[in-house]
Every structure is written in structure tokens, then in C-alpha cells.
Amino acid sequence: MFLALVVVVHHSFPFRAGSWAVYVFFILSGYWITQMWHSRYVQTRNSYFTFLISRWWRLAPVFFLCIVLGFWSGVLTHDRDVLSLSTDPAWWLRQIPIAASTGPIKAIPPSWSVDIEMQFYLLAPVAIYLVSKLSAKVRWPLVAILLLLPSILLWQGFDTVAPPYLAVFSGFFVAGIVLALSNWVARSPVIVTGVVIFLVGSAWLATWPETRTGIWYEGKWDVDVSPISSVWWVLGAILLVPFVSRNVRVRSSRLDRFLGNLAYPLYLFHWIAREWYYHFCETDSHGFIRIVLLLANVLFAFIGATLILVFVGQPLDRLRTKWVRSRERSLEAQVSTPSVPSMPASGNRQS
């Protein structure tokens, strides 16, 4: 939820520091998918098929609803790019698999990361198996090598999300896989050191003239973003891995779990609230009015996301969970035909 809120602020306020939050999302995905693969999906019939359908089902209802809502929101605000999608049936067909759905025009721009997420699901079981076969001494160096690719591309000014490719962000997912396989939990001094370096470095970049415009600028203004600040968010996400290693081992309360589930619809739906916020700000730029509109933007994003979760996400997710359970094999079958070498699960499980 905190990461989702960082993205909301990134899109609705001059403080532009949401990239690292998305990267940490990817790390968490690699961790939890590894845990779920070993604790649940390997125990099902046709494990890969069950896993793939289950993960698509987990994303699809909220994804499709927000895409449709984003389209009609763009129509009402007379967004020319979104209006062009009404005569492009190929674009709508590309949304169905979610993976590779991102094009030059997006009804919901944050959907690019959901595209990447689905791409990861397609290869996750293989990636988990291959990483598990590597020596523990090789795994983290592999993560460092994989993270060189986005760092180099960002340093050279490439747009890494147009279109988004899994290879560019694979280092973050593999970091999560390694974290799950190692069962490593950082000590408090390491966690504090990582967080302090991240905060101090971000504050310094926000004040240094060379990088300030990449972190603090008006939402719709076109500015040249310093490659230093872009690469910093990659490093920042890695600095927070020790904190993540501790956080994922904390048992969740019911409220905590609800907020965690709410993060996904909030991540997508907030863009619609954000677009209306800027639409109204263009007609009235008075400071007090903008503050009221900003608060209304955040409130509307939370209300809309909660309604989507309660009336769409949760009911369909309960059906998905029942379907996965219906495909669980008997204990005898699990012993006789293991799909992938198992690993000890730790922490709180998610389905």
C-alpha cells in the first residue's frame, strides 16, 4: 500500500519519485511468486497451466475494468489519443493476454507494469528452477549483472517502458526469487543503513541543480530528466532489499492484507482520478482550489479502488482460489510425481 501511495503522489504532485516503488513491486513479485509456486502450485495438476491461468485470473478482472474505465474517462475529457483507440480493434485484442498489451497509446499508462508482470508469470517457473540450481554465491552477482541493463539504458536516456520488455526489469524479479530461495533476513543495522542511504541520496538529488528537475517538477511539464536520478532509483530499490527481507516475514493482520490487496486496484484506478484532477486544474489554477482538487483526487482514487476490490476483485478472486484448490493433487500423487524440487516456505503466504 505504501508503494502504491508513492506512485499516486508521483502522478499527482510535483514530487516525482515513483520509479523505485515500481521496482520494489517487481522485487516483491519475484519473492511471493517463488513462495507460492513452491507452497501451492507444484501441488496442483498440470502445475504450469494452473499457475498461468491463476495468475492471469488474478490480474485480469481489475485490469480489464480499469482499462475500460480509463478509455471512457479519456472520451469524456476529450483525450485525442484515447479517442483513437475506439477505431483500433487490434489494440483491444492485445489487452486480452495482458502480456505484450502495451502500445504507444495507453488507456491507463501504469498498465505497462502489469504487462511486465504477466510476462514474468510466463517464465517464472523456469526462472525459479534455474536460479535454484545456481550456487548461493552466484545468485546476487547475477542480480547485479541483470540490473546493469536498465541502468545503462536509463543512463543513455532510453524510454524503458515503450514498449516494456521483461529483460530490462528481470534483475528486480530475480532479486525477489533469490530472496525467497535464500531465506535471508537482514539485521537491523543493515536495514537502517540501506534506508538512510536511500533517503539521504534522494534528498541530495532533489536539491542538487543537475538532478532536481528529475525529482521535483510540475506533473504535465516536459522536462529533461537527468540520467543520474533515473539510475539512482534502480540503486534505491536495491538499497531497500534488506528492509523488504524483514517486511515479508511479518505476519499480516486482516486489515494489513486488505490494504495489500487494495494496492493493485489503487495502482491502476488512481490514474483516472489523476486525469480528472489535471483536467479541472487546467481550468482553475488557483492555489486553494488545486489543493482541494488534489485531496478530492486522492479520496476519489481510494473510493473507486475500494469499490473495485470489494465488488469485482475479491468475489472473482475467491472463485480463482477455489479453482486452484480443485486442482490440488492427492498426497500420494505429490510424493510420486514431484514437479519441481520443493523448498521450505517462510513468512506469510499469499494466494
C-alpha positions in Angstrom: 0.0 0.0 0.0 2.8 2.4 0.8 4.4 1.7 -2.6 1.1 2.3 -4.3 0.7 5.6 -2.5 4.2 6.7 -3.6 3.1 6.1 -7.2 -0.1 8.1 -6.6 2.0 11.0 -5.3 4.3 10.6 -8.2 1.5 11.1 -10.7 -0.4 13.8 -8.8 2.2 16.0 -7.2 5.5 17.7 -8.3 7.5 15.2 -6.3 8.4 12.6 -9.0 9.9 9.6 -7.2 7.7 6.7 -8.1 10.1 4.6 -10.2 11.8 3.0 -7.2 8.4 2.0 -5.9 7.5 0.1 -9.1 10.9 -1.6 -9.0 10.3 -2.8 -5.4 6.9 -4.0 -6.6 8.8 -6.3 -9.0 11.1 -7.5 -6.2 8.1 -8.4 -4.1 6.5 -10.2 -7.0 9.6 -12.3 -7.5 9.6 -13.2 -3.8 5.9 -14.0 -3.4 5.6 -15.9 -6.8 8.5 -18.1 -5.7 6.9 -18.8 -2.4 3.5 -19.5 -3.9 5.0 -21.7 -6.7 6.6 -24.0 -4.1 3.9 -23.9 -1.5 0.9 -24.2 -3.7 1.2 -24.6 -7.5 3.6 -27.5 -7.5 0.9 -29.4 -5.7 -1.6 -29.0 -8.5 -2.3 -31.0 -11.7 -0.5 -29.5 -14.7 1.3 -27.1 -12.4 2.4 -24.6 -15.1 -1.0 -24.5 -16.7 -2.7 -24.0 -13.3 -0.2 -21.3 -12.4 -0.5 -19.4 -15.6 -4.3 -19.4 -15.6 -4.4 -18.5 -11.9 -2.1 -15.6 -12.2 -3.8 -14.2 -15.3 -7.1 -14.6 -13.5 -5.6 -12.7 -10.6 -4.8 -9.7 -12.8 -7.4 -9.7 -15.5 -10.7 -8.6 -13.8 -9.3 -5.4 -12.3 -7.1 -4.8 -15.3 -9.9 -5.0 -17.8 -12.3 -2.9 -15.8 -9.7 -0.2 -15.3 -8.8 -0.2 -19.0 -12.5 0.3 -19.9 -13.0 3.0 -17.3 -9.8 4.7 -18.4 -11.0 4.7 -22.0 -14.4 6.2 -21.2 -12.7 8.7 -18.9 -10.5 9.8 -21.8 -13.5 10.1 -24.0 -15.2 12.4 -21.5 -12.1 14.5 -21.1 -11.6 14.6 -24.9 -8.2 12.9 -24.9 -7.4 12.6 -28.6 -5.0 9.7 -28.1 -7.6 7.7 -26.1 -10.3 8.6 -28.6 -8.2 7.0 -31.4 -8.5 3.6 -29.6 -12.2 3.4 -30.4 -11.3 2.7 -34.1 -8.4 0.3 -33.3 -9.8 -3.2 -32.6 -6.3 -4.7 -32.6 -5.4 -2.6 -29.6 -8.4 -4.1 -27.7 -7.5 -7.6 -28.7 -3.9 -7.1 -27.4 -5.3 -6.3 -23.9 -6.7 -9.9 -23.5 -3.4 -11.7 -22.8 -2.2 -8.7 -20.7 1.4 -9.7 -21.7 2.6 -7.5 -24.6 -0.5 -5.4 -24.3 1.3 -2.1 -24.1 1.5 0.1 -27.1 2.3 3.8 -27.9 -1.2 4.8 -26.6 -2.4 3.6 -23.2 -5.8 4.0 -21.7 -4.2 3.6 -18.3 -0.4 4.4 -18.6 0.6 2.5 -15.4 -0.7 -0.7 -17.1 2.8 -1.1 -18.6 4.0 -2.6 -15.3 1.1 -5.1 -15.3 2.2 -6.1 -18.8 5.7 -6.8 -17.4 4.2 -8.7 -14.5 2.3 -11.0 -16.8 5.4 -11.5 -18.9 7.2 -12.6 -15.7 4.5 -15.1 -14.9 5.0 -16.8 -18.3 8.7 -17.5 -17.4 8.6 -17.5 -13.6 8.6 -21.3 -13.0 11.5 -21.8 -15.3 13.4 -18.8 -13.8 12.7 -20.1 -10.3 14.0 -23.6 -11.2 17.2 -22.2 -12.9 18.0 -19.8 -10.1 17.5 -22.6 -7.6 20.2 -24.6 -9.4 22.8 -21.8 -9.1 25.3 -21.7 -6.2 24.3 -19.2 -3.5 27.5 -17.3 -4.1 26.5 -16.7 -7.8 22.9 -15.5 -7.3 23.4 -12.0 -6.0 26.2 -11.3 -8.6 23.7 -12.4 -11.2 21.2 -9.9 -10.0 23.8 -7.1 -10.2 24.7 -8.1 -13.8 21.0 -8.1 -14.8 20.5 -4.7 -13.3 23.2 -3.3 -15.4 20.9 -3.4 -18.4 18.2 -0.9 -17.1 21.0 1.2 -15.6 22.7 1.6 -18.9 19.5 2.2 -20.9 18.4 4.8 -18.4 21.8 6.5 -18.4 21.6 6.8 -22.1 18.1 8.3 -22.0 16.1 5.4 -23.4 12.4 5.0 -22.6 12.4 1.6 -20.9 8.6 1.3 -21.0 7.9 2.0 -24.6 7.4 -0.9 -25.2 8.2 -2.6 -21.9 10.4 -5.7 -22.1 10.8 -8.2 -19.3 14.6 -8.5 -19.9 15.0 -4.8 -18.9 13.4 -5.4 -15.5 14.4 -9.0 -14.9 17.0 -8.2 -12.3 14.4 -7.0 -9.9 12.3 -10.2 -10.3 15.4 -12.3 -9.9 16.3 -10.4 -6.8 13.0 -11.4 -5.3 13.5 -15.0 -6.3 16.9 -15.1 -4.7 15.5 -13.5 -1.6 12.9 -16.3 -1.4 15.3 -19.1 -2.0 17.9 -17.8 0.4 15.5 -17.2 3.4 17.9 -14.4 4.2 16.7 -11.8 6.7 18.8 -8.7 7.1 19.8 -7.4 10.5 18.6 -4.1 11.8 21.8 -2.2 11.2 21.9 -3.3 7.6 18.2 -2.3 7.1 18.7 1.1 8.8 21.9 1.8 6.7 20.1 1.0 3.4 17.1 3.2 4.3 19.3 6.1 5.4 21.5 6.0 2.3 18.3 5.9 0.2 16.7 8.9 1.9 19.8 11.0 2.1 20.7 10.3 -1.5 17.2 11.1 -2.7 17.1 14.3 -0.7 20.5 15.3 -2.1 19.4 14.7 -5.7 16.2 16.7 -5.1 18.3 19.7 -4.1 21.3 19.4 -6.5 20.6 21.6 -9.6 21.8 18.9 -12.0 19.2 16.4 -10.9 16.5 18.5 -9.2 14.2 18.7 -12.3 14.1 14.9 -12.5 12.6 14.7 -9.0 10.7 17.9 -8.4 8.6 19.3 -11.3 5.1 20.0 -12.4 3.1 17.0 -13.4 2.5 17.6 -17.1 5.5 19.7 -17.9 8.0 18.2 -20.3 11.5 18.4 -18.7 14.8 16.8 -19.3 15.3 14.2 -16.6 18.9 13.7 -15.5 20.2 10.2 -16.1 21.7 10.3 -12.7 18.3 10.5 -11.0 16.9 7.8 -13.2 19.7 5.3 -12.4 19.5 6.3 -8.7 16.0 4.8 -8.4 17.4 1.4 -9.6 20.1 1.6 -6.9 17.5 2.9 -4.4 15.3 -0.2 -4.9 18.3 -2.5 -4.2 19.2 -0.4 -1.1 15.7 -1.3 0.2 16.0 -5.1 -0.3 17.2 -5.5 3.3 14.0 -3.8 4.6 12.0 -6.0 2.2 13.7 -9.1 3.6 12.4 -8.3 7.0 9.0 -6.9 6.0 7.9 -10.1 4.1 8.5 -12.1 7.2 6.0 -10.1 9.3 2.7 -11.9 9.7 -0.2 -9.8 8.3 -3.4 -8.8 10.1 -6.7 -8.9 8.2 -6.6 -5.1 7.7 -3.0 -5.3 6.5 -3.9 -8.0 4.0 -7.0 -5.9 2.8 -4.7 -2.9 2.3 -2.2 -5.1 0.4 -5.0 -6.3 -1.9 -6.3 -2.7 -2.3 -2.9 -1.6 -3.6 -3.5 -3.2 -7.0 -6.8 -1.5 -8.0 -5.5 1.7 -6.4 -2.4 1.5 -8.6 -4.4 1.3 -11.8 -7.6 3.3 -10.9 -5.8 6.3 -9.4 -4.8 7.3 -13.0 -8.4 8.1 -13.8 -8.8 10.3 -10.7 -5.5 11.9 -11.6 -6.6 12.7 -15.1 -9.7 14.5 -13.9 -7.6 16.3 -11.3 -5.4 17.8 -14.0 -8.4 18.4 -16.3 -10.0 20.6 -13.7 -6.7 22.2 -12.7 -6.3 23.4 -16.3 -9.5 25.5 -16.0 -8.8 26.8 -12.5 -5.2 27.2 -11.3 -6.0 29.0 -8.0 -3.7 27.6 -5.3 -6.5 26.8 -2.8 -8.7 25.2 -5.5 -5.8 23.0 -6.5 -5.3 21.8 -3.0 -9.0 20.9 -2.7 -8.8 19.1 -6.1 -5.7 17.2 -5.0 -7.4 16.0 -1.9 -10.5 15.1 -3.9 -8.3 13.2 -6.4 -6.7 11.0 -3.7 -10.1 10.4 -2.0 -11.8 9.5 -5.3 -8.9 7.2 -6.1 -9.3 5.3 -2.8 -13.1 5.1 -3.0 -13.0 3.9 -6.6 -10.3 1.3 -5.8 -12.2 0.1 -2.8 -15.4 -0.4 -4.8 -13.5 -2.3 -7.5 -11.8 -4.5 -4.9 -15.0 -5.3 -2.9 -17.4 -5.8 -5.8 -15.1 -7.2 -8.6 -11.6 -8.1 -7.3 -12.5 -10.1 -4.2 -15.5 -12.1 -5.5 -13.7 -13.2 -8.6 -10.5 -13.9 -6.6 -12.4 -16.2 -4.3 -13.6 -18.2 -7.4 -10.0 -18.3 -8.6 -8.8 -19.7 -5.2 -11.5 -22.4 -5.3 -10.5 -23.4 -8.8 -6.8 -23.7 -7.8 -7.8 -25.8 -4.8 -9.9 -28.0 -7.0 -6.8 -28.9 -9.0 -4.7 -29.9 -6.0 -3.3 -33.4 -6.3 -3.6 -36.1 -3.6 -0.7 -36.6 -1.2 0.2 -39.9 -2.9 0.4 -38.2 -6.3 2.5 -35.4 -4.9 5.0 -37.8 -3.5 5.2 -40.0 -6.6 5.4 -37.2 -9.2 7.1 -34.0 -7.9 7.1 -31.2 -10.4 10.0 -29.1 -9.0 12.2 -29.6 -6.1 10.5 -28.1 -3.1 11.9 -25.5 -0.7 11.0 -24.5 2.8 8.4 -21.8 2.8 8.7 -18.9 5.3 6.7 -16.0 6.3 3.2 -15.1 5.4 1.7 -16.9 2.4 -0.4 -15.2 -0.2 -2.6 -16.8 -2.8 
